[in-house]
Amino acid sequence: MTPGDCVIAYRIRLRGQLDPRWLTSYDGIQIDVLDDDQTLIVGSFDQSALFGILNRIRDLGMDLLEVRQNENPRIKDLP
């Protein structure tokens, strides 16, 4: 099994406010706009989905502040 074969819980923090419609194609993502003009994205996904989300953030021209695995990050193996 490779690292890309499992689903991991992540927290992604951005500068600015991201409209949740930009990530509607990803299931199970929670998007919160914080008081300090930042957006927090929380969800569980494999590496392919993670890079897709990061590419979307880049394409929108948003500043990426942090990508972090949650505590106990491994959720499940993909079939």
Secondary structure, 3 states (H helix, E strand, C coil): CCHHHEEEEEEEEEECCCCHHHHCCCCCCEEEEECCCEEEEEEEECHHHHHHHHHHHHHCCCEEEEEEEEEEEEEEECC
